Every structure is written in structure tokens, then in C-alpha cells.
């Protein structure tokens, strides 16, 4: 180990202020994120805040390890001779405790993210961590492959320790700053001037000669820290300022209510006006036996693809169909987009939002079909226009149909490209979520009298 220096090296000063500024920024950002998530807020801005928080946290971890290695290899300048033994002990203990916190805070955050479990919803939540969008950060200890119980326990413990360490960092940082100010303004020694370039005062010892290389490294390093801090503050301001609560859809997200057991089956049928004489039959949809489902894959680039299956719980259909009179057949299906659900609370809150279905501005998706074709056997095609988020595209729906007396069963399995309708294309999750969305449709209906 080298002998104690008379002043801090440029690297030590730059690392000190880079880590200090990052932690000062990270703690209030973390509180804001937690409050937003606890209130059920889901927005692309909040997602970006989490990615920024994780990226800065991992940077703090790396810089702290570098600083610790430098500290062990290069002892700092000695403390002033006038300091009593107890004060020296407190100063040393505070410094080592700060090192433990600077490393422990990001490590516990990384452990929480690796568990892939939402503390707010108490269910799996696998979100890829990309360091400033440049590369995927691996998860720790293979946690995504662990059982739900293990992941939940790890996430709960990691977040609890993370929160405690954040409070500890606040207390120790305040103590550290107060001690530095006490040295400068009361003891009038050089403790603070050694870490604050350009600060005058303190002991009247002869200052070391100026080193142009050290000054250049110090100036360049601190300038880089200031630029990075300004960029981070600008990003945080945009995220927080742009995260106003989303406009609420005027459609209530509820399950289709089941009728009392004594009610006739027609109680759950979507009404339809009777067909005019000679026109195709009108059909009344049995909502209890019918469904419109969707499925997509989420691939974080590390643990493989995860498939999510959902459905729309509120929709209606006006169907006028006759296999013997396809030219006059038609169908209009209206789906309330705010009713999309896949059973994951975070997704259910996000899907109606402006980045996805934008249900506040576009509460319905509509498929209008007036061109029906028989493709063989019980197979047909319905060609028409599908409108989602105010964007309309030609869409062909293949389906099979069986008619037994006055009851019909239709089923379909097809895909659509969500980017054709700008669904999710501007979110950070765009690349992780499959563009092709699987659609599965089953409709049971009875012929209207």
C-alpha cells in the first residue's frame, strides 16, 4: 500500500462527486416512482423513469467499486492532527458505511429487478433492464427461473433492504456533509478544500505545486460529470412533467355479468333487429358462450419469450348472414378497447393508455365486413375494414361456420400487425413485444325471430 498522499487524486475527486450527484438524484426519483406505482399509474414516462433509475444505479455500483479499489490502493490524505480519537473513529466509520451503502443500494435494486416480481401487484413482472438502452443487463442468480414463492420472497426482502439503505444513505450523507462544513467553518482546516477544487481557506500549509496533467484530468472529469448531471436532470424533468394522470376512458372495465340461473338463455344474447323479408337472417350473439381473445409474446432478449393471453370483456355484434346470400350479408363488431385484459394488473392498467389502445380518445375498435366469401366446406372469409385508434386498414377474417337449425357457431384464428394501428410503437417495450398479435374468436348465436 502506498503512503498517504497530501491531496486527493483527480480520479478520486471526480468519482466522489459523480457518485454523490447520482445518489442525490436517485433517491427522490425512486420515491416518486414508488408513489406512482402504488397509485396504479401506468405510463411510458414511468417505464422510462424505471429504466433510467436502474441504469444510473448500475453506474453508481460500477463507479463505487472503482472508487473502493482506488481507495484501498491509494490511502487518502491524513486527517488533521487536531482531531480527537473519537472524531477520527466516527469519520472512518462513516466513510466505510458510505461505501457499503453505495454498493448495497444498487445491488439490492438489481436483485429486486432480477426477481421479476411486482411488490405493488404481488404477481410476476418481468421487465428487461437495458443500460441506457445500449445492452441488456443479465439477471442475478437465475431468479427468473425460480418458483413464484422464491421470487416473491426475494423481491420483498430486496425492496425492504433497498428502502432501508436509502434512508441510511440520507442520514450518513447529511452527517458527512455536516462534518465537512464543520471542518471548514469551525475548525478552519483543509479537509473540505481537498475535495472541492478551487475552494480557498483552511490551514496555511504550503499548497502542492500545480500539475497541468492533473488539472486537465480534473477539469475534464468534472465537466463530464456536470454534463451528465444536466442531461439526467433534463430527462427526469421531462418524465415527471409529462406523467400527468392518463385520461380515463368513458368505458368501465367490467366483466360481462352472468344472468340469474332462472333467466332464459336469451337474456345474454346481443339484440339484433329482425331481418327484412328476403334479406339475410339477423343473429343474436350469446355472450356467455362467445369470446374475442388476443395473445402476444414478450421477449426480454435473455430468458426467452413469455406468452400472454387476454380477451376483451365488452363488445357487441350486429350480424346479418346467410350462406345462400353472401352478397347481402354483413357484420359490424364493436369492441370497447378499455375492456382489454390479460390478467396481469400492470398490463390491464397500461392497455387502455395512450401508448396502446388510447381508449380515452378512441374508446372503440370496429370491424365492418360486407364482403363474404365461401372458401370450401365450412370455411369462409369476411373482408372489410378494421379501425383501431382512429386508423383504418383492410382486414380479412378467415372463419369456420356451422349452422344447426337456428343456432350457429363461428370460430376464427388469425393475426394482425399491431404497428399497422400504431399500437405500442412509441414505447420502450415495443421491441420486446411481438408485432404479430394472435386473435382467437368464437361466436355462438341464434337466429333472430
MARNUFI-320478 format. One record per residue: residue in one letter; x, y, z of N, C-alpha, C in turn. Coordinates in steps of 0.05 Angstrom, whole numbers, plus 32768, in hexadecimal, padded with zeros to 4 digits. Atoms other than C-alpha are relative to their C-alpha. Layout:
<rs>
aXYZXYZXYZ...
</rs>
This chain:
<rs>
x80117FE88000800080008000801280198000x7FF07FE78002801A80457FEE7FFC80118019x80037FED7FEA8026807B80217FEA80147FFBx80157FED80047FEE80AD802D800980187FF0x7FF97FE980117FED80E57FFA7FF9801A800Fx80057FE67FF47FEB812F800B7FE6800C7FF5x801A7FF6800B7FAE813A7FDF7FF47FE97FF0x800E8015800F7F7981107FBB800880017FE3x7FFB8002801C7F8880F87F757FE7800A7FF0x80167FF680117F5E81147F3C7FEA7FEB7FFEx8013801680037F3C80D07F337FEF7FFE8019x800F80037FE77F2880CD7F7C7FEB80168003x80137FEA7FFE7F0881127F7A7FE97FFD7FECx8015800380147EE281057F397FED7FEA8008x801280167FF87EC880C27F537FEF80088018x800F7FF77FE87EB380E27F957FE880107FF8x80177FEE80077E8881187F747FED7FF27FEDx8012800E80127E6D80EB7F3E7FED7FEE800Fx801180127FF07E5380B87F717FEE80118012x80117FEF7FEE7E3A80EF7FA07FE9800C7FF1x80167FF3800F7E1281137F6A7FEC7FEA7FF7x8012801580097DF680D17F507FED7FF78017x801180097FEA7DDD80BB7F957FEC80158008x80137FEA7FF97DBF80FF7FA47FE980017FECx8015800180147D9880F97F637FEF7FE78002x800D801A80007D8680B07F6B7FEB7FFC8016x801280057FEA7D6580B17FAF7FE5800D7FFCx801B7FF580047D2D80E37FA17FF27FF47FE7x800C800D80177D2380C37F5C7FF47FE58008x800A801A7FF77D1B80807F7D7FE680038011x80197FFC7FF17CE7809B7FAE7FE980077FEDx80157FF880137CC080BB7F757FF67FE87FF1x80088018800F7CC0807A7F4E7FEF7FEE8011x800F80117FEE7CA880537F8A7FE4800A8005x801B7FF37FFC7C6F80847F977FEF7FFC7FE7x800F800380197C5A80817F4E7FF67FE37FFDx8008801C80027C5A80357F4D7FEB7FF88015x801380067FEB7C3580317F8F7FE4800B7FFAx801A7FF480087BFF805F7F737FF47FF47FE7x800B800E80187BF680317F378005800F7FE6x7FFA7FF180187C1380637F0580107FEE7FEDx7FF0800E80147C2B80427EC5800380137FE8x7FFB7FEF80177C4C806B7E8F801C7FFA7FF5x7FE68004800C7C8680697E6080168010800Fx7FED7FF07FF07CA780A07E8980097FF28019x7FF9800E7FE87CA580767EC880137FE87FF9x7FEE801580097CC4803C7EA1801C800A7FFBx7FE67FF480067CFB806A7E89800E8008801Ax7FF47FF97FE77D0680827ED0800D7FE8800Dx7FF480187FF57D11803B7EE8801A7FF87FF1x7FE88007800F7D42802E7EAF801780138007x7FEB7FEC7FF97D68806E7EBF800B7FFB801Cx7FF880057FE47D68805E7F0A80137FE88001x7FF0801880007D8480197EFC801B80057FF3x7FE77FFA800E7DB880327ECB801380108011x7FEF7FF07FEF7DD280677EFA80097FF08018x7FF980117FE97DD180367F3480177FED7FFAx7FEB801280087DFC80047F0F801A80107FFBx7FE97FEF80047E2B803D7EFC800D8007801Bx7FF67FFB7FE57E3180507F46800E7FE8800Bx7FF380187FF67E4180087F57801C7FFD7FF4x7FE68003800E7E7980067F2380148015800Ax7FEE7FEA7FF77E96804A7F3880087FFC801Dx7FFA80047FE37E9280377F8280157FEA8003x7FEC80157FFF7EB97FF77F76801C800B7FF7x7FE67FF480097EEE801F7F4F800B80128016x7FF77FEE7FEA7EF080537F87800B7FF08017x7FF680107FE97EF8801D7FBC801B7FF47FFAx7FE6800B80077F307FFC7F96801680158000x7FED7FEA80007F53803F7F8D80078008801Dx7FFC7FF97FE47F49804E7FD780127FED800Fx7FEF80147FF37F69800D7FED801D80017FF6x7FE57FFF800B7FA480167FBF800E801B8004x7FF57FE57FFD7FAD80617FCC7FF4800D8019x800B7FF47FE77FA3807780147FFB801E7FFDx80077FE380027F8280BC801A801380118011x7FF07FEE7FEF7FA480F980387FF97FFC801Dx800580057FE37FAB80F380847FED8015800Bx80127FEE7FF37F77811280B1801180158010x7FF17FEB7FF07F8B815380D680087FF5801Bx7FF5800A7FE77FB6814781137FEF80088018x800F7FF67FE87F87816F81407FE77FEF8006x801880107FFC7F4E813C813880037FEC8016x7FFF80137FEB7F40811481777FFB7FE37FF6x8002801C80097F4080C881747FE47FF87FF9x801C800880057EF480C181787FF6800B7FE5x80087FF480197EEB80F0813D800D7FF27FE9x7FF3800F80157F1D80CA81147FF27FE57FFCx800E801980027EF8808A81247FE580037FF1x801A7FFA800D7EB580A8810F800480067FE3x7FFA7FF9801C7ED380C480CF80067FE77FF0x7FF98018800E7EF1808180BC7FE77FED7FFDx8018801180017EB1805A80CE7FEC800B7FEBx80137FF480137E86808B80A680097FFB7FE3x7FF78005801C7EB2808480687FFC7FE37FF8x8003801C80087EB1803880697FE27FF87FFEx801D800580037E66803880767FF5800B7FE6x80087FF4801A7E5D8065803A80077FEE7FE9x7FF8801380157E848034800F7FEC7FE88000x801380177FFE7E567FFB80287FE580087FF4x80197FF7800B7E1980258016800180047FE2x7FFD7FFB801D7E33803A7FD280007FE67FF0x8000801A800D7E3D7FF17FC07FE67FF08005x8018800F7FF87E027FD47FE67FE6800A7FF3x80187FF5800C7DCD80037FCA7FFB7FF57FE3x8005800B801B7DD67FF17F807FFE7FE27FFFx8001801D80007DE27FA87F907FE57FF68008x801B80087FF87DA07FA17FB57FEB80077FEBx80127FF980167D7D7FC67F7D80027FED7FE9x7FFB801480157D9D7F977F4A7FF37FE58007x800B80197FF77D877F5C7F747FE180007FFEx801D7FFD80027D3F7F767F777FF77FFD7FE3x80078001801C7D3D7F807F2B80037FE37FF6x7FFB801C80097D5A7F3A7F207FEA7FED8009x801580117FF77D237F1B7F497FE780017FEEx80177FFF80127CF07F337F167FE57FFD800Ex801880027FF17CBA7F3D7F497FF7801C8009x800B7FE57FF97C8D7F7A7F557FF88000801Dx80087FFD7FE47C897F8E7F9E7FE4800E8002x80197FF27FFF7C4D7FBA7F8D7FE87FEF7FF8x80168011800A7C237F857F6980037FE3800Bx7FFB801A7FF57C427F477F8B7FFC7FEA7FEAx8001801380167C4A7F227F49801880047FEEx7FE87FFE80107C807F157F157FFF801A7FEFx7FFD7FE880117C9A7F527EF0801D7FFF7FF5x7FE68003800C7CD37F437EC1800580187FEDx7FF97FE980107CF27F837EA5801E7FFF7FFBx7FE4800080077D337F847E7F800E801A8009x7FEF7FE87FF97D697FB37E9A801480047FEAx7FEC7FF980157D8F7FD67E63800F8018800Ax7FEF7FEA7FF57DC980017E79800080177FECx80037FE980127DB880447E5A7FF87FF87FE4x80098009801A7D98801D7E2180157FF37FEFx7FEA800A80107DDC80027E0B80027FE18000x7FFE801D7FFF7DDC7FBA7E237FEF7FF58017x8011800C7FEB7DB47F897E4D80117FF88018x7FF280077FE77DCA7F817E957FF67FE5800Ax8009801A7FF77DC87F387EAC7FF48000801Cx800C80037FE57D9E7F227EE780137FF08012x7FEE800D7FED7DC07F097F267FF57FE48008x8006801A7FF37DC27EC17F3E7FEA7FEF7FF2x80158010800E7D927EA67F097FE58003800Cx80197FFC7FF27D587EC37F307FE77FFE7FEEx8019800380117D277EC77EF47FF77FE37FFDx8008801C80037D287E7A7EF37FF87FF4801Bx8008800A7FE57D197E747F3E7FE27FFF8002x801D80017FFB7CD47E657F5A7FF5801B8007x800D7FE77FF97CA27E9C7F6680058007801Dx7FFC7FFB7FE47CAB7E947FB1801B800B8006x7FE57FF67FFD7CF67E9D7FAD8003801C7FF6x7FFE7FE5800C7CF07ED97F7F7FF280158011x800F7FED7FF07CBC7EFA7FAB80108006801Ax7FF17FFC7FE77CE67EEF7FEA801980117FFBx7FE87FF080077D267F0A7FC87FF9801D7FFBx80087FE580067D017F467FAD7FF880108019x80097FF27FE87CE27F577FF0801880078012x7FE97FFB7FEF7D247F508016801280167FF3x7FEF7FED800E7D4C7F767FE17FF5801C8001x800B7FE580007D1C7FB07FDE8000800C801Cx7FFF7FF67FE47D187FB5802A801B800A8007x7FE57FF87FFA7D637FB78030800880197FEFx7FFA7FE980127D687FE87FF57FF58019800Cx800D7FE87FF37D3880188018800F80088019x7FF17FFA7FE87D5E8013805A801B800D7FF9x7FE67FF580087DA0802080377FFD801C7FF5x80047FE5800A7D83805D80157FFE80148017x80027FEE7FE87D70807B8058801B8002800Ex7FE67FFE7FF47DB480688073801380127FF0x7FEF7FEE80107DD6808B80387FF9801D8005x80087FE47FFA7DAE80CA8047800D8009801Ax7FF57FF97FE67DC380C98090801E80038000x7FE37FFF80017E0C80BA8083800B80177FEEx7FF87FEA80117E1180EC804A7FFD801B800Ex80047FE87FF17DF481228076801680038015x7FEB7FFF7FEC7E26811080AD801B80077FF3x7FE77FFC800F7E5F810F807B8003801D7FF8x80007FE480097E4C8154805F800380138018x7FFE7FEF7FE87E43817280A5801D8000800Bx7FE480017FF67E88815980BA801380107FEEx7FEF7FF180127EA88176807C7FFD801E8004x80057FE37FFB7E8881BA8088800B8008801Bx7FF47FFA7FE67E9D81B780D1801E80037FFFx7FE37FFE80047EE581AB80BC8007801B7FF3x7FF97FE8800F7EE381E6808D7FFB801A800Fx80087FE67FF47EBE821B80B580068002801Dx7FFA7FFF7FE37ECD820880FD801D7FF98006x7FE480087FFB7F0E81E180FE8014800F7FEEx7FEF7FF180137F28820980C280187FF07FF7x7FEA8010800A7F5281D080A97FFC7FFB7FE2x80018003801D7F5C81B680627FF17FE77FF6x800F801980077F2E817880627FEE80057FE8x80137FFB80167EF981978034800F800A7FE7x7FF27FF580177F2A81BC8008800E7FEA7FEFx7FF38016800E7F4C817A7FF67FED7FF37FECx8014800D80127F0B81617FD57FF180137FEEx800F7FEC80117EEF81A27FB8801580117FF2x7FEC7FF1800F7F1D81BC7F817FFA801E8000x80037FE380017F2882077F847FF7800D801Ax80097FF57FE67F0E820F7FCC801980098010x7FEA7FF57FF07F3C823B7FF67FF98000801Dx800480007FE37F46823C8040800E7FE9800Dx7FF480167FF27F5B820A8074801C8006800Ax7FE57FFD7FF47FA181FE808E801280107FEDx7FEE7FEE80107FD8822C807780187FF17FF6x7FE98010800B800581F2805F800580087FE3x7FF97FF9801C802A81FD801F7FF27FED7FEDx800F801180137FFE81E37FE680137FF17FEEx7FEF800E8013801C81AD7FB98002800F7FE6x7FFD7FF3801A803781C57F767FEA7FF67FEDx801580068014800481C77F3D800B7FEC7FECx7FF9801480148006818C7F0E7FED80037FE9x80127FFC80177FEB819C7EC87FF07FE87FF8x800F801880077FD981547EBA7FEA7FFA8013x801480047FEC7FB4814D7EFB7FE980147FFDx80157FEC80037F8F818E7EF07FEF7FFB7FE7x800F800680187F7B81797EA97FED7FE88005x801080177FFA7F6281357EC27FE980088013x80147FF77FED7F3D81567EFC7FEB80117FF2x80137FEF800E7F1D818B7ED07FEF7FF17FEDx800F800F80147F09815B7E997FED7FED800Ex801280127FF27EED81287ECB7FE9800D800Dx80167FF27FF37EC4815A7EF27FED800C7FEBx80117FF680157EAB81797EB17FED7FEA7FF5x8010801780087E9381347E9B7FEB7FF98014x801480057FEB7E71812A7EDE7FE980147FFEx80147FEB80017E4D816D7ED77FED7FFC7FE8x8010800580187E36815D7E907FED7FE88004x801080187FFB7E1D81187EA57FE980078014x80147FF87FED7DF981377EE17FEA80117FF3x80137FEF800E7DD8816C7EB57FEE7FEF7FEEx8010801180117DC181377E847FEC7FEF8010x801180107FEF7DA5810C7EBC7FE98011800Bx80157FEE7FF57D8081477EDB7FEC80077FEBx80127FF980157D63815A7E987FEE7FE97FFAx8011801780057D4B81137E8C7FEC7FFB8016x801280047FEA7D2D810D7ED17FEA80158000x80147FEB80027D0A81507EC97FEB7FFA7FEBx8013800780157CEB81397E887FEE7FE98008x800F80177FF77CD680F77EA67FEA80088014x80127FF87FEB7CB781157EE47FEB80137FF6x80137FEC800A7C9881507EC07FED7FF47FECx8012800C80147C7B81237E8A7FF07FE8800Ax800D80177FF57C5E80EF7EB97FE68007800Fx801A7FFA7FF57C1B810F7EC77FEE7FE87FFEx8012801780017BE480DD7ED67FF47FFD7FE4x800C8004801A7BCA80BD7E977FE380068000x801C7FFC80037B8780D17E7D7FF17FE68003x800E80197FFB7B55809E7E957FEC7FFB7FEAx8013800780157B2B80797E637FE48003800Cx801C7FFE7FF77AE080837E667FF37FE57FFFx800A801B7FFF7AD980387E63800A7FF28019x7FF9800D7FE77AD880137EA4800B7FE47FFAx7FF5801B80057B057FD57EA37FF37FED8014x800E80137FEF7AD87F9F7EBF7FFC7FE67FF1x8007801A800C7AC97F567EB37FE380007FF7x801B800380087A8B7F437E8D7FF17FF28017x800F800B7FEA7A577F367EC37FF17FE77FF7x8010801880067A397EF07EC47FE48004800Ax801C7FFD7FF779ED7EEE7EC87FF97FED8016x800980147FEC79C87ECC7F017FFB7FE67FF2x8003801A800B79C37E827EF87FE47FFB7FF5x801B8004800979787E877EEE7FFA800F7FE6x80057FF18018797F7EB77EB380037FEF7FE8x7FFE8010801879757E9B7E6E801A80077FF2x7FE77FFB800D79B37E957E418000801A7FF0x80017FE88010799B7ED07E17800880198010x7FF97FE97FF079AB7EFE7E52801C80097FFBx7FE57FF8800579F47EFE7E3D800580047FE2x7FFC7FFD801C79E97F067DF38001801D7FF8x7FFF7FE5800B79FF7F457DCF7FE980047FEEx80187FFC801079BF7F617DB2800780087FE3x7FFD7FF8801C79B97F6A7D677FE580037FF4x801A7FFB800D79817F867D3D7FFA7FE97FEDx800780158012795A7F527D16800780077FE3x7FF97FFB801C796E7F4A7CCE7FE780077FF0x80167FF9801279437F687C977FFA7FE77FEFx800880178011791D7F367C6B80147FFD7FE9x7FEE80068016794E7F157C3A801D80078006x7FE57FF87FF8798B7F327C5E800D7FE98011x7FF480147FEF79BF7F077C827FF68001801Dx800A80027FE579AC7EEF7CC7801180118013x7FF27FF27FEB79BD7F1A7D0380067FEC8016x7FF880137FEC79E27EF57D3A8006800F801Ax7FFC7FF47FE579E37F037D8580167FF0800Ex7FE8800D7FF57A267EF57DA67FFB7FF8801Dx8001800A7FE57A287ECB7DE5801A8008800Ex7FE77FF57FF47A5B7EF27E0F800D7FEC8013x7FF580137FED7A637EBA7E4280127FEB7FF1x7FF28015800E7A7C7E8A7E0D8013800B7FEBx7FF07FF380157AA27EBC7DE18017800F800Dx7FE97FF27FF67AE57EDD7DE88011800B7FE9x7FEC7FF580127B187F097DC5801A80018010x7FE780027FF17B5E7EF87DDC8018800A7FF0x7FE87FF8800D7BA47F117DCD80187FF48010x7FE7800A7FF37BEB7EF97DDD8018800D7FF3x7FE77FF580097C307F157DD880177FF4800Fx7FE8800A7FF37C777F037DEA801280178009x7FED7FED7FF67CA87F297E15801B7FF28002x7FE6800C80007CF17F1B7E09801480148009x7FED7FED7FF57D247F3D7E35801C7FFD7FF6x7FE68003800C7D5E7F257E0B80137FEF8011x7FEE800F7FEE7D7A7EFB7E457FF37FE68009x800C80187FF57D497ECA7E637FEC7FF37FECx8012800C80147D217EBC7E237FE5800D8001x801B7FF380037CDA7ECD7E0F7FEC7FF58014x801680077FEF7CA07ECD7E3E7FE680077FF2x80197FFB800E7C5A7EC77E217FEA80098014x80167FF57FF07C207EEF7E3E7FE67FFE7FEFx801A8003800E7BD77EE07E2C7FEB8011800Ex80147FEF7FF57B9E7F107E367FE780007FF0x801A7FFE800E7B597F247E1E7FF4801B8005x80117FE87FFD7B287F5D7E167FE77FF7800Ex801780087FF17AF17F597E497FE6800E7FF8x80187FF180087AC17F8B7E29800180057FE2x80027FFC801D7AAD7F887DE07FE47FF97FF8x801B8007800B7A6F7F827DB580037FFC7FE2x7FFE8006801D7A607F6A7D6F7FE480017FF4x8019800080107A2A7F777D3B80067FEF7FE7x7FFA801380147A2C7F3A7D0E7FE87FF97FEFx8015800780137A017F2E7CD0800D7FEE7FEBx7FF0801380107A187EEF7CAD7FEE7FEA7FF6x800E8017800C79FD7EBB7C7E80137FF47FECx7FED800D80137A2B7E887C5C7FF680007FE3x800B8000801B79FB7E897C217FFD801C7FF5x80037FE4800979FC7ED57C1C80188010800Ax7FE87FF37FF67A447EEA7C298002801D7FF7x7FFE7FE5800A7A3F7F287BFE7FF280158011x80107FED7FEF7A0C7F477C2D80087FFE801Dx7FF980047FE47A2D7F2E7C6D80128017800Ax7FF07FEB7FF47A4F7F5F7C9D80047FFA801Dx7FFB80027FE37A6D7F647CE2800E8019800Ax7FF27FEA7FF37A817F9D7D1080057FF8801Cx7FF880077FE57AA87F8C7D4E800D8018800Ex7FF67FE97FF27AB57FC37D81800C7FF7801Bx7FF280097FE97AE97FB67DB7800780188011x7FF87FEA7FEE7AF27FE37DF4801D7FFA8009x7FE480067FFD7B3E7FE77DF680098001801Dx7FF97FFE7FE47B417FFA7E407FFA7FE6800Fx800680197FF27B277FB47E5080157FEB7FFBx7FEA801480057B687F927E39800D7FF8801Ax7FF3800A7FE87B857F667E6F800F7FE67FFBx7FF2801A80027BB97F2F7E7480067FF5801Cx7FFD800A7FE57BB57F267EC08018800B800Fx7FE97FF47FF27BF67F4B7ECF7FF9801D8006x800B7FE67FF87BE37F8A7EF6800F80177FF2x7FF07FEB800D7C1C7FB47ED97FF780037FE3x80087FFF801C7C087FA27E927FE3800B7FFEx801C7FF880027BBE7FAC7EA07FFD801E8004x80017FE37FFC7BCC7FF37EB8800C800E7FE8x7FF27FF380167BFA80017E7D7FF17FFF7FE5x800C8005801A7BD17FE57E437FED80177FF7x80127FEA80097B9C801D7E43800F801A7FFCx7FF27FE780007BD380527E47800780097FE4x7FFB7FF3801A7BE980817E0F80157FF27FEFx7FEC800D80107C2580567DFB7FF67FE67FF3x800A8019800A7BFA80197DEE7FE580057FF1x80197FFC800E7BAF801C7DDE7FF5801D8001x80087FE47FFE7BA780657DF37FE180028002x801D80027FFD7B6080557E0B7FF3801A8007x800C7FE67FFA7B55809C7E257FF8800F7FE7x80057FF280197B5980B87DDE7FF27FEE7FECx800C801280137B43807A7DB87FF47FE8800Fx800C80157FED7B1480517DE57FF87FE67FF2x80098019800D7B01801E7DB080127FF97FE8x7FF5800A80197B207FF37D7A7FE97FF37FF1x80178009800F7AF17FE17D4280097FF17FE7x7FFB800F80197AF27FAC7D0C7FE57FFF7FF1x8017800080127AC17FB67CD380067FEF7FE8x7FFC801380167ABB7F7D7CA27FE77FFF7FEEx8016800280137A8F7F7C7C6480067FEF7FE8x7FF8801180157AB57F4D7C3780077FE5800Bx7FFC801B7FF67AAD7F047C4980047FED7FE9x7FFA801480157ACA7ECA7C2280027FE4800Cx7FFF801B7FF87AC37E807C2880197FF37FF4x7FE6800B800A7B087E5E7C2380017FE28001x8000801D80017AF27E167C287FF77FF3801Ax8009800D7FE87ACE7DE87C587FF180138013x800C7FED7FED7ABC7E0F7C97801180188004x7FEE7FE97FFD7AF27E437C8B7FF780187FEFx80087FE7800C7AE47E8C7C7A801580158005x7FF17FE87FFA7B057ED07C777FEE80178001x800E7FE77FFE7AEA7F127C8E801480167FFAx7FED7FEB80077B0C7F4D7C6C7FF3801B8006x800B7FE67FFA7B037F937C8480158013800Ax7FEF7FEB7FF67B217FCD7CAA80027FFE801Fx7FFC80007FE37B3F7FCA7CF0800C801A8009x7FF77FE57FF67B47800C7D1680077FFD801Dx7FF680007FE47B7180117D558010801A8003x7FF17FE77FFA7B8C80527D747FFC80147FEAx80057FED80167B6C80797D3B800E7FFA7FE6x7FF2800880187B9480537D077FF17FE87FF4x80108015800D7B6F80287CD480117FF27FEBx7FF2801080137B8C7FEF7CAC7FEE7FEA7FF5x800E8017800A7B707FBA7C7E80087FE7800Fx7FFA80177FEF7B6A7F7A7CA57FEF7FE87FF6x800D801880077B587F337C927FFF7FED8017x800380127FE97B3C7F057CC87FF77FE57FF6x8009801B80077B3C7EBB7CB77FF17FF38017x800F800D7FEA7B0A7E917CDE7FF27FE77FF6x8011801880067AE57E507CE17FE58004800Cx801C7FFB7FF77A9A7E4D7CEA7FF07FE67FFDx8013801680017A697E167CFC7FE5800B8009x801B7FF77FF97A1E7E237CFD7FEF7FE78004x801280177FF979F07DF17D207FE5800C8007x801A7FF57FFC79A97E087D188002801E8002x7FFF7FE37FFB79A47E4D7D37801880088011x7FE97FFA7FF079E67E497D5B801A7FFD7FEFx7FE8800080107A2A7E5A7D3D801880038012x7FE77FFD7FF27A717E537D55801680087FECx7FEB7FF680117AA97E7B7D36801A80018010x7FE67FFF7FF37AF37E767D478015800A7FECx7FEB7FF480117B317E9A7D2D801A8002800Fx7FE57FFC7FF57B7C7E9C7D398010800E7FEBx7FF17FF180147BA57ED17D1680138012800Fx7FED7FED7FF47BD87F087D227FFC801C7FF4x7FFE7FE5800B7BE07F527D1A801B800C800Ax7FE87FF27FF97C1D7F7F7D1B7FF980198010x80097FEA7FEF7C147FAF7D55800B801B7FF7x7FF57FE780097C417FE37D357FF0800C7FE9x80127FF580147C0F7FEA7CFC7FEC8014800Dx80127FEF7FF17BE5800D7D31800E80118015x7FF07FF17FED7C1E802F7D577FFD7FF8801Dx8004800A7FE57C1180047D93801C7FFA800Dx7FE780057FF27C4E80097DC1801980067FF2x7FE87FFC80117C7E80207D8B80138014800Cx7FEE7FEB7FF57C99805B7DB380087FFA801Dx7FF880077FE47CA580367DF5801B7FF38001x7FE6800D7FFD7CE6801C7E107FFD7FE17FFFx8005801D80007CC57FD77E127FFA7FF67FE3x80088007801B7CB87FD87DC780107FE97FF4x7FEF8015800B7CF47FAD7DB47FFD7FE5800Ex800280197FF07CE57F7A7DEB7FE67FF17FFBx801A800C80047C9C7F6E7DD97FFC7FFA7FE3x80038009801C7C8A7F477D9B7FEE80137FF0x80117FF080117C6F7F6F7D617FE77FF27FF7x8017801080087C417F377D4B7FF07FF88019x801280067FEA7C067F317D7A7FEC7FEA7FF7x8012801580077BDF7EF07D797FE380078009x801D7FFC7FFA7B937EF77D777FF27FE57FFFx801180187FFF7B647EBF7D8B7FE480098006x801C7FF77FFE7B1A7EC97D827FED7FE87FFFx8015801480007ADF7E9D7D937FE6800E8005x801A7FF47FFE7A987EB37D897FEB7FEA7FFDx8018801080017A5A7E8C7D997FE880137FFFx80177FEE80047A197EAB7D817FE77FF07FF8x801A800C800979D07E9B7D757FF380127FECx800D7FF1801479A77EB17D3B7FEA8011800Cx80147FEF7FF5797C7EED7D4C7FE57FF97FF4x801A8007800B79317EE07D457FF680157FEC
</rs>
